[in-house]
Amino acid sequence: MQLPTPPEDAARLPRHLAIVMDGNGRWAERRHRPRSFGHREGQKALRATVEFCLRRGIGSLTLFAFSSENWKRPAGEVGALMQLFLKALDNEVEELHGHGVRIEFIGDLAAFSPELRERMEKAMQRTAGNRALNANVAVNYGGAWDIARAARLAAQAAQQGQIDAGSIDEHSLAPYFCLAAQPPVDLFLRTGGEQRISNFLLWQIAYAELVFIDTLWPDVDAGVLQGALDEFARRERRFGMTSAQVAASA
Ligand code: FPP
């Protein structure tokens, strides 16, 4: 990894990039290799993505590594993914820490093996003080789960008299969501040609720009990511206003 350089045009850069890293399986099948080979190759694209975000000064990156629905995959593929996560936690955390990356896992971690959970906790603790990049990894995560969890936490706070249940609105509910301390997602990118959210971040993408590209995840490199940023920079983000209002406020 190289040292990060400041962004050229911070105003047109997403502060928070979220990615559905889709296409590993098809990438491998096209090469007559097992799907797990595609996931291993996908890890290289992931490294390139972290490096790209550091270099471009994107503050938050959220990656969909394992959805709450991915348990339905063949046991062999799920097992291979778990091994890959374990290995990545053993081999990558120190280098990421050296680059100032703060790692956060979001999702229902209780479903994972004790050794995986322990390594995830350790990685979060080790990197907690870092500021160069928030790298959030969604594992056993679902956007609907996140909404239900936020509602449950708010209900508990109301029961304990910390908040007034009758006054809960989108502002008072917001702190109970995963990633509440980070900016909302500006750019949602999905690789692999499908045009779906697939129960990834729901609340956090309320005003995100959605970009879908055909490139399979293992083929993603800095050029592909720059293409997504260029598309983002071309979009007019109105946040409910008119074009004239946006132009006047620029
Ligand atoms: C979706 O492609 C990808 C996944 C379910 C796993 C993503 C995992 C990685 C990129 C590996 C590295 C991750 C970490 C955190 C070390 P798919 O299998 O659905 O592909 P397909 O649509 O072609 O079948």
py3Dmol code that shows the C-alpha trace and the ligand (Angstrom):
import py3Dmol

protein = """\
ATOM      1  CA  MET A   1       0.000   0.000   0.000  1.00  0.00           C
ATOM      2  CA  GLN A   2       1.167   3.541  -0.718  1.00  0.00           C
ATOM      3  CA  LEU A   3       0.725   6.550   1.503  1.00  0.00           C
ATOM      4  CA  PRO A   4      -2.538   8.435   0.964  1.00  0.00           C
ATOM      5  CA  THR A   5      -2.545  11.740  -0.928  1.00  0.00           C
ATOM      6  CA  PRO A   6      -5.214  14.438  -0.381  1.00  0.00           C
ATOM      7  CA  PRO A   7      -8.335  14.402  -2.598  1.00  0.00           C
ATOM      8  CA  GLU A   8      -8.327  16.697  -5.657  1.00  0.00           C
ATOM      9  CA  ASP A   9     -11.935  17.834  -5.311  1.00  0.00           C
ATOM     10  CA  ALA A  10     -13.302  17.016  -1.886  1.00  0.00           C
ATOM     11  CA  ALA A  11     -16.727  18.559  -2.633  1.00  0.00           C
ATOM     12  CA  ARG A  12     -17.440  15.977  -5.346  1.00  0.00           C
ATOM     13  CA  LEU A  13     -16.085  13.045  -3.376  1.00  0.00           C
ATOM     14  CA  PRO A  14     -18.367  10.744  -1.424  1.00  0.00           C
ATOM     15  CA  ARG A  15     -17.645  10.906   2.272  1.00  0.00           C
ATOM     16  CA  HIS A  16     -19.083   7.421   2.657  1.00  0.00           C
ATOM     17  CA  LEU A  17     -18.883   4.711  -0.009  1.00  0.00           C
ATOM     18  CA  ALA A  18     -20.866   1.487   0.457  1.00  0.00           C
ATOM     19  CA  ILE A  19     -20.221  -1.512  -1.781  1.00  0.00           C
ATOM     20  CA  VAL A  20     -22.031  -4.753  -2.574  1.00  0.00           C
ATOM     21  CA  MET A  21     -19.060  -6.822  -3.760  1.00  0.00           C
ATOM     22  CA  ASP A  22     -20.989  -9.067  -6.150  1.00  0.00           C
ATOM     23  CA  GLY A  23     -19.731 -11.421  -8.837  1.00  0.00           C
ATOM     24  CA  ASN A  24     -17.054 -13.553  -7.144  1.00  0.00           C
ATOM     25  CA  GLY A  25     -18.886 -16.805  -7.893  1.00  0.00           C
ATOM     26  CA  ARG A  26     -19.479 -16.042 -11.577  1.00  0.00           C
ATOM     27  CA  TRP A  27     -15.886 -14.834 -11.971  1.00  0.00           C
ATOM     28  CA  ALA A  28     -14.647 -18.231 -10.752  1.00  0.00           C
ATOM     29  CA  GLU A  29     -17.229 -20.289 -12.669  1.00  0.00           C
ATOM     30  CA  ARG A  30     -16.194 -18.598 -15.917  1.00  0.00           C
ATOM     31  CA  ARG A  31     -12.697 -19.930 -15.238  1.00  0.00           C
ATOM     32  CA  HIS A  32     -14.005 -23.399 -14.310  1.00  0.00           C
ATOM     33  CA  ARG A  33     -12.804 -22.902 -10.774  1.00  0.00           C
ATOM     34  CA  PRO A  34     -14.699 -23.358  -7.478  1.00  0.00           C
ATOM     35  CA  ARG A  35     -16.670 -20.351  -6.237  1.00  0.00           C
ATOM     36  CA  SER A  36     -14.353 -20.106  -3.214  1.00  0.00           C
ATOM     37  CA  PHE A  37     -11.542 -19.246  -5.655  1.00  0.00           C
ATOM     38  CA  GLY A  38     -13.588 -16.203  -6.693  1.00  0.00           C
ATOM     39  CA  HIS A  39     -13.941 -15.126  -3.062  1.00  0.00           C
ATOM     40  CA  ARG A  40     -10.175 -15.424  -2.587  1.00  0.00           C
ATOM     41  CA  GLU A  41      -9.578 -13.305  -5.669  1.00  0.00           C
ATOM     42  CA  GLY A  42     -12.205 -10.888  -4.361  1.00  0.00           C
ATOM     43  CA  GLN A  43      -9.987 -10.225  -1.392  1.00  0.00           C
ATOM     44  CA  LYS A  44      -7.407  -8.656  -3.743  1.00  0.00           C
ATOM     45  CA  ALA A  45     -10.047  -6.262  -5.055  1.00  0.00           C
ATOM     46  CA  LEU A  46     -10.912  -5.450  -1.466  1.00  0.00           C
ATOM     47  CA  ARG A  47      -7.303  -4.524  -0.702  1.00  0.00           C
ATOM     48  CA  ALA A  48      -7.194  -2.336  -3.816  1.00  0.00           C
ATOM     49  CA  THR A  49     -10.429  -0.652  -2.664  1.00  0.00           C
ATOM     50  CA  VAL A  50      -9.069   0.162   0.794  1.00  0.00           C
ATOM     51  CA  GLU A  51      -5.909   1.568  -0.778  1.00  0.00           C
ATOM     52  CA  PHE A  52      -8.011   3.624  -3.215  1.00  0.00           C
ATOM     53  CA  CYS A  53     -10.140   5.079  -0.404  1.00  0.00           C
ATOM     54  CA  LEU A  54      -7.041   5.971   1.630  1.00  0.00           C
ATOM     55  CA  ARG A  55      -5.455   7.643  -1.361  1.00  0.00           C
ATOM     56  CA  ARG A  56      -8.592   9.564  -2.347  1.00  0.00           C
ATOM     57  CA  GLY A  57      -9.425  10.634   1.199  1.00  0.00           C
ATOM     58  CA  ILE A  58     -12.804   8.870   1.403  1.00  0.00           C
ATOM     59  CA  GLY A  59     -13.489   8.732   5.131  1.00  0.00           C
ATOM     60  CA  SER A  60     -15.862   5.766   5.368  1.00  0.00           C
ATOM     61  CA  LEU A  61     -16.095   2.552   3.384  1.00  0.00           C
ATOM     62  CA  THR A  62     -18.742  -0.057   4.152  1.00  0.00           C
ATOM     63  CA  LEU A  63     -18.454  -3.490   2.541  1.00  0.00           C
ATOM     64  CA  PHE A  64     -21.119  -6.189   2.368  1.00  0.00           C
ATOM     65  CA  ALA A  65     -19.023  -9.293   3.091  1.00  0.00           C
ATOM     66  CA  PHE A  66     -21.727 -11.705   4.288  1.00  0.00           C
ATOM     67  CA  SER A  67     -25.453 -11.092   4.382  1.00  0.00           C
ATOM     68  CA  SER A  68     -27.895 -12.610   6.845  1.00  0.00           C
ATOM     69  CA  GLU A  69     -29.219 -14.581   3.838  1.00  0.00           C
ATOM     70  CA  ASN A  70     -25.785 -15.947   2.787  1.00  0.00           C
ATOM     71  CA  TRP A  71     -26.079 -18.783   5.360  1.00  0.00           C
ATOM     72  CA  LYS A  72     -28.398 -20.431   2.798  1.00  0.00           C
ATOM     73  CA  ARG A  73     -25.441 -21.078   0.461  1.00  0.00           C
ATOM     74  CA  PRO A  74     -23.895 -24.567   0.208  1.00  0.00           C
ATOM     75  CA  ALA A  75     -22.084 -25.474   3.445  1.00  0.00           C
ATOM     76  CA  GLY A  76     -18.763 -25.767   1.601  1.00  0.00           C
ATOM     77  CA  GLU A  77     -18.967 -22.206   0.300  1.00  0.00           C
ATOM     78  CA  VAL A  78     -20.005 -20.811   3.702  1.00  0.00           C
ATOM     79  CA  GLY A  79     -17.115 -22.726   5.326  1.00  0.00           C
ATOM     80  CA  ALA A  80     -14.634 -21.394   2.756  1.00  0.00           C
ATOM     81  CA  LEU A  81     -15.837 -17.829   3.395  1.00  0.00           C
ATOM     82  CA  MET A  82     -15.441 -18.275   7.169  1.00  0.00           C
ATOM     83  CA  GLN A  83     -11.873 -19.559   6.632  1.00  0.00           C
ATOM     84  CA  LEU A  84     -11.165 -16.578   4.399  1.00  0.00           C
ATOM     85  CA  PHE A  85     -12.447 -14.159   7.069  1.00  0.00           C
ATOM     86  CA  LEU A  86     -10.294 -15.877   9.721  1.00  0.00           C
ATOM     87  CA  LYS A  87      -7.193 -15.704   7.532  1.00  0.00           C
ATOM     88  CA  ALA A  88      -7.847 -12.072   6.630  1.00  0.00           C
ATOM     89  CA  LEU A  89      -8.184 -11.191  10.318  1.00  0.00           C
ATOM     90  CA  ASP A  90      -4.885 -12.955  11.044  1.00  0.00           C
ATOM     91  CA  ASN A  91      -2.971 -11.505   8.095  1.00  0.00           C
ATOM     92  CA  GLU A  92      -4.352  -8.076   7.244  1.00  0.00           C
ATOM     93  CA  VAL A  93      -5.216  -6.280  10.475  1.00  0.00           C
ATOM     94  CA  GLU A  94      -1.693  -5.137  11.370  1.00  0.00           C
ATOM     95  CA  GLU A  95      -1.082  -3.615   7.944  1.00  0.00           C
ATOM     96  CA  LEU A  96      -4.458  -1.874   7.992  1.00  0.00           C
ATOM     97  CA  HIS A  97      -3.674  -0.590  11.488  1.00  0.00           C
ATOM     98  CA  GLY A  98      -0.358   0.745  10.177  1.00  0.00           C
ATOM     99  CA  HIS A  99      -2.269   2.770   7.605  1.00  0.00           C
ATOM    100  CA  GLY A 100      -4.609   4.259  10.187  1.00  0.00           C
ATOM    101  CA  VAL A 101      -7.636   2.173   9.227  1.00  0.00           C
ATOM    102  CA  ARG A 102     -10.321   1.747  11.876  1.00  0.00           C
ATOM    103  CA  ILE A 103     -12.127  -1.579  11.417  1.00  0.00           C
ATOM    104  CA  GLU A 104     -15.718  -2.030  12.518  1.00  0.00           C
ATOM    105  CA  PHE A 105     -17.849  -5.127  12.029  1.00  0.00           C
ATOM    106  CA  ILE A 106     -21.581  -4.554  11.807  1.00  0.00           C
ATOM    107  CA  GLY A 107     -24.222  -7.272  11.919  1.00  0.00           C
ATOM    108  CA  ASP A 108     -25.343  -9.976  14.303  1.00  0.00           C
ATOM    109  CA  LEU A 109     -21.922 -11.288  15.296  1.00  0.00           C
ATOM    110  CA  ALA A 110     -23.413 -13.822  17.756  1.00  0.00           C
ATOM    111  CA  ALA A 111     -23.927 -16.274  14.875  1.00  0.00           C
ATOM    112  CA  PHE A 112     -20.184 -16.682  14.246  1.00  0.00           C
ATOM    113  CA  SER A 113     -17.771 -19.154  15.844  1.00  0.00           C
ATOM    114  CA  PRO A 114     -16.116 -18.031  19.107  1.00  0.00           C
ATOM    115  CA  GLU A 115     -12.682 -17.837  17.397  1.00  0.00           C
ATOM    116  CA  LEU A 116     -14.001 -15.636  14.606  1.00  0.00           C
ATOM    117  CA  ARG A 117     -15.867 -13.407  17.076  1.00  0.00           C
ATOM    118  CA  GLU A 118     -12.791 -13.071  19.235  1.00  0.00           C
ATOM    119  CA  ARG A 119     -10.652 -12.034  16.247  1.00  0.00           C
ATOM    120  CA  MET A 120     -13.295  -9.549  15.093  1.00  0.00           C
ATOM    121  CA  GLU A 121     -13.441  -8.002  18.582  1.00  0.00           C
ATOM    122  CA  LYS A 122      -9.630  -7.849  18.737  1.00  0.00           C
ATOM    123  CA  ALA A 123      -9.406  -6.167  15.316  1.00  0.00           C
ATOM    124  CA  MET A 124     -11.981  -3.557  16.390  1.00  0.00           C
ATOM    125  CA  GLN A 125     -10.177  -2.876  19.678  1.00  0.00           C
ATOM    126  CA  ARG A 126      -6.735  -2.736  18.040  1.00  0.00           C
ATOM    127  CA  THR A 127      -7.819  -0.185  15.419  1.00  0.00           C
ATOM    128  CA  ALA A 128     -10.373   1.778  17.467  1.00  0.00           C
ATOM    129  CA  GLY A 129      -8.207   4.911  17.692  1.00  0.00           C
ATOM    130  CA  ASN A 130      -7.460   5.168  13.964  1.00  0.00           C
ATOM    131  CA  ARG A 131      -8.797   8.022  11.866  1.00  0.00           C
ATOM    132  CA  ALA A 132      -7.538   7.701   8.257  1.00  0.00           C
ATOM    133  CA  LEU A 133     -10.410   5.479   7.100  1.00  0.00           C
ATOM    134  CA  ASN A 134     -13.403   3.819   8.728  1.00  0.00           C
ATOM    135  CA  ALA A 135     -13.571   0.382   7.114  1.00  0.00           C
ATOM    136  CA  ASN A 136     -16.899  -1.140   8.093  1.00  0.00           C
ATOM    137  CA  VAL A 137     -17.439  -4.783   7.277  1.00  0.00           C
ATOM    138  CA  ALA A 138     -21.042  -6.000   7.256  1.00  0.00           C
ATOM    139  CA  VAL A 139     -21.228  -9.656   8.280  1.00  0.00           C
ATOM    140  CA  ASN A 140     -24.445 -11.543   9.033  1.00  0.00           C
ATOM    141  CA  TYR A 141     -25.931  -8.130   8.390  1.00  0.00           C
ATOM    142  CA  GLY A 142     -29.310  -7.170   6.977  1.00  0.00           C
ATOM    143  CA  GLY A 143     -30.772  -3.691   6.632  1.00  0.00           C
ATOM    144  CA  ALA A 144     -34.114  -4.956   7.994  1.00  0.00           C
ATOM    145  CA  TRP A 145     -32.262  -6.422  11.026  1.00  0.00           C
ATOM    146  CA  ASP A 146     -30.618  -3.024  11.596  1.00  0.00           C
ATOM    147  CA  ILE A 147     -34.016  -1.268  11.563  1.00  0.00           C
ATOM    148  CA  ALA A 148     -35.544  -3.812  13.970  1.00  0.00           C
ATOM    149  CA  ARG A 149     -32.509  -3.494  16.266  1.00  0.00           C
ATOM    150  CA  ALA A 150     -32.735   0.305  16.294  1.00  0.00           C
ATOM    151  CA  ALA A 151     -36.443   0.087  17.157  1.00  0.00           C
ATOM    152  CA  ARG A 152     -35.693  -2.397  19.962  1.00  0.00           C
ATOM    153  CA  LEU A 153     -32.901  -0.240  21.418  1.00  0.00           C
ATOM    154  CA  ALA A 154     -35.123   2.853  21.298  1.00  0.00           C
ATOM    155  CA  ALA A 155     -37.965   0.930  22.961  1.00  0.00           C
ATOM    156  CA  GLN A 156     -35.580  -0.173  25.733  1.00  0.00           C
ATOM    157  CA  ALA A 157     -34.385   3.421  26.196  1.00  0.00           C
ATOM    158  CA  ALA A 158     -38.013   4.551  26.444  1.00  0.00           C
ATOM    159  CA  GLN A 159     -38.774   1.813  28.990  1.00  0.00           C
ATOM    160  CA  GLN A 160     -35.865   3.041  31.106  1.00  0.00           C
ATOM    161  CA  GLY A 161     -37.160   6.600  30.885  1.00  0.00           C
ATOM    162  CA  GLN A 162     -34.191   7.866  28.838  1.00  0.00           C
ATOM    163  CA  ILE A 163     -36.345   9.012  25.898  1.00  0.00           C
ATOM    164  CA  ASP A 164     -40.033   9.745  25.416  1.00  0.00           C
ATOM    165  CA  ALA A 165     -41.600   6.998  23.274  1.00  0.00           C
ATOM    166  CA  GLY A 166     -44.302   9.332  21.968  1.00  0.00           C
ATOM    167  CA  SER A 167     -41.722  11.774  20.600  1.00  0.00           C
ATOM    168  CA  ILE A 168     -39.594   9.296  18.644  1.00  0.00           C
ATOM    169  CA  ASP A 169     -38.940  10.639  15.156  1.00  0.00           C
ATOM    170  CA  GLU A 170     -36.286  10.057  12.494  1.00  0.00           C
ATOM    171  CA  HIS A 171     -33.806  12.286  14.326  1.00  0.00           C
ATOM    172  CA  SER A 172     -34.113  10.634  17.731  1.00  0.00           C
ATOM    173  CA  LEU A 173     -34.123   7.131  16.178  1.00  0.00           C
ATOM    174  CA  ALA A 174     -30.973   7.751  14.098  1.00  0.00           C
ATOM    175  CA  PRO A 175     -28.416   7.166  16.930  1.00  0.00           C
ATOM    176  CA  TYR A 176     -29.611   3.589  17.379  1.00  0.00           C
ATOM    177  CA  PHE A 177     -28.553   2.458  13.885  1.00  0.00           C
ATOM    178  CA  CYS A 178     -25.268   0.829  12.974  1.00  0.00           C
ATOM    179  CA  LEU A 179     -22.738   3.415  11.741  1.00  0.00           C
ATOM    180  CA  ALA A 180     -24.669   6.277  13.379  1.00  0.00           C
ATOM    181  CA  ALA A 181     -21.387   8.055  14.161  1.00  0.00           C
ATOM    182  CA  GLN A 182     -20.379   8.134  10.489  1.00  0.00           C
ATOM    183  CA  PRO A 183     -21.813  10.253   7.665  1.00  0.00           C
ATOM    184  CA  PRO A 184     -24.756   8.802   5.762  1.00  0.00           C
ATOM    185  CA  VAL A 185     -23.831   6.853   2.634  1.00  0.00           C
ATOM    186  CA  ASP A 186     -23.239   9.183  -0.338  1.00  0.00           C
ATOM    187  CA  LEU A 187     -22.449   6.533  -2.944  1.00  0.00           C
ATOM    188  CA  PHE A 188     -23.859   3.005  -3.038  1.00  0.00           C
ATOM    189  CA  LEU A 189     -21.981   0.847  -5.546  1.00  0.00           C
ATOM    190  CA  ARG A 190     -22.940  -2.649  -6.614  1.00  0.00           C
ATOM    191  CA  THR A 191     -20.715  -4.658  -8.912  1.00  0.00           C
ATOM    192  CA  GLY A 192     -21.705  -7.773 -10.865  1.00  0.00           C
ATOM    193  CA  GLY A 193     -24.543  -6.454 -13.017  1.00  0.00           C
ATOM    194  CA  GLU A 194     -27.545  -6.934 -10.687  1.00  0.00           C
ATOM    195  CA  GLN A 195     -29.572  -3.868  -9.737  1.00  0.00           C
ATOM    196  CA  ARG A 196     -30.758  -4.619  -6.205  1.00  0.00           C
ATOM    197  CA  ILE A 197     -30.080  -3.457  -2.649  1.00  0.00           C
ATOM    198  CA  SER A 198     -30.280  -7.071  -1.320  1.00  0.00           C
ATOM    199  CA  ASN A 199     -31.100  -6.013   2.251  1.00  0.00           C
ATOM    200  CA  PHE A 200     -27.786  -4.128   2.622  1.00  0.00           C
ATOM    201  CA  LEU A 201     -27.905  -0.725   4.323  1.00  0.00           C
ATOM    202  CA  LEU A 202     -31.467   0.641   4.060  1.00  0.00           C
ATOM    203  CA  TRP A 203     -31.799   3.532   6.513  1.00  0.00           C
ATOM    204  CA  GLN A 204     -28.248   4.755   5.818  1.00  0.00           C
ATOM    205  CA  ILE A 205     -28.751   5.006   2.019  1.00  0.00           C
ATOM    206  CA  ALA A 206     -31.862   7.200   2.142  1.00  0.00           C
ATOM    207  CA  TYR A 207     -30.172   9.861  -0.029  1.00  0.00           C
ATOM    208  CA  ALA A 208     -27.310   7.861  -1.528  1.00  0.00           C
ATOM    209  CA  GLU A 209     -26.567   7.906  -5.237  1.00  0.00           C
ATOM    210  CA  LEU A 210     -26.948   4.362  -6.552  1.00  0.00           C
ATOM    211  CA  VAL A 211     -24.405   3.134  -9.095  1.00  0.00           C
ATOM    212  CA  PHE A 212     -24.619  -0.354 -10.615  1.00  0.00           C
ATOM    213  CA  ILE A 213     -21.793  -1.662 -12.776  1.00  0.00           C
ATOM    214  CA  ASP A 214     -21.337  -4.907 -14.698  1.00  0.00           C
ATOM    215  CA  THR A 215     -17.724  -5.495 -13.605  1.00  0.00           C
ATOM    216  CA  LEU A 216     -17.437  -8.633 -11.479  1.00  0.00           C
ATOM    217  CA  TRP A 217     -15.954  -7.876  -8.048  1.00  0.00           C
ATOM    218  CA  PRO A 218     -12.556  -9.622  -8.546  1.00  0.00           C
ATOM    219  CA  ASP A 219     -11.967  -7.425 -11.616  1.00  0.00           C
ATOM    220  CA  VAL A 220     -12.440  -4.200  -9.655  1.00  0.00           C
ATOM    221  CA  ASP A 221      -9.371  -1.964  -9.502  1.00  0.00           C
ATOM    222  CA  ALA A 222      -8.611   1.724  -9.006  1.00  0.00           C
ATOM    223  CA  GLY A 223      -9.739   2.541 -12.568  1.00  0.00           C
ATOM    224  CA  VAL A 224     -13.155   0.939 -12.044  1.00  0.00           C
ATOM    225  CA  LEU A 225     -13.582   2.701  -8.698  1.00  0.00           C
ATOM    226  CA  GLN A 226     -12.564   6.020 -10.224  1.00  0.00           C
ATOM    227  CA  GLY A 227     -15.253   5.451 -12.892  1.00  0.00           C
ATOM    228  CA  ALA A 228     -17.859   5.123 -10.116  1.00  0.00           C
ATOM    229  CA  LEU A 229     -16.567   8.330  -8.470  1.00  0.00           C
ATOM    230  CA  ASP A 230     -16.752  10.128 -11.834  1.00  0.00           C
ATOM    231  CA  GLU A 231     -20.381   9.001 -12.210  1.00  0.00           C
ATOM    232  CA  PHE A 232     -21.076  10.221  -8.657  1.00  0.00           C
ATOM    233  CA  ALA A 233     -19.504  13.608  -9.446  1.00  0.00           C
ATOM    234  CA  ARG A 234     -21.802  13.994 -12.487  1.00  0.00           C
ATOM    235  CA  ARG A 235     -24.972  13.472 -10.437  1.00  0.00           C
ATOM    236  CA  GLU A 236     -26.950  16.446  -9.208  1.00  0.00           C
ATOM    237  CA  ARG A 237     -27.870  15.813  -5.580  1.00  0.00           C
ATOM    238  CA  ARG A 238     -30.948  17.863  -4.816  1.00  0.00           C
ATOM    239  CA  PHE A 239     -32.049  16.474  -1.419  1.00  0.00           C
ATOM    240  CA  GLY A 240     -35.634  17.426  -2.217  1.00  0.00           C
ATOM    241  CA  MET A 241     -34.807  20.911  -3.524  1.00  0.00           C
ATOM    242  CA  THR A 242     -35.082  22.195  -7.088  1.00  0.00           C
ATOM    243  CA  SER A 243     -32.140  22.473  -9.476  1.00  0.00           C
ATOM    244  CA  ALA A 244     -32.294  26.269  -9.192  1.00  0.00           C
ATOM    245  CA  GLN A 245     -32.113  26.091  -5.408  1.00  0.00           C
ATOM    246  CA  VAL A 246     -29.155  23.720  -5.578  1.00  0.00           C
ATOM    247  CA  ALA A 247     -27.355  26.054  -7.994  1.00  0.00           C
ATOM    248  CA  ALA A 248     -28.054  29.062  -5.756  1.00  0.00           C
ATOM    249  CA  SER A 249     -26.703  27.303  -2.675  1.00  0.00           C
ATOM    250  CA  ALA A 250     -23.471  26.138  -4.397  1.00  0.00           C
TER     251      ALA A 250
END
"""
ligand_1 = """\
24
FPP
C -20.835 -11.941 -3.521
O -20.464 -12.598 -4.718
C -19.734 -11.979 -2.543
C -19.798 -12.517 -1.301
C -21.016 -13.159 -0.746
C -18.618 -12.554 -0.409
C -17.748 -11.334 -0.424
C -16.413 -11.711 0.104
C -15.236 -11.245 -0.332
C -15.085 -10.142 -1.313
C -14.005 -11.913 0.197
C -13.176 -11.139 1.123
C -13.880 -10.529 2.268
C -13.292 -10.275 3.480
C -14.010 -9.389 4.455
C -11.979 -10.838 3.855
P -21.283 -13.871 -5.167
O -20.671 -15.071 -4.545
O -22.743 -13.681 -4.854
O -21.056 -13.891 -6.717
P -22.092 -14.336 -7.848
O -23.198 -13.315 -7.845
O -21.276 -14.286 -9.084
O -22.549 -15.720 -7.500
"""
view = py3Dmol.view(width=600, height=400)
view.addModel(protein, "pdb")
view.setStyle({"model": 0}, {"cartoon": {"style": "trace"}})
view.addModel(ligand_1, "xyz")
view.setStyle({"model": 1}, {"stick": {}})
view.zoomTo()
view.show()
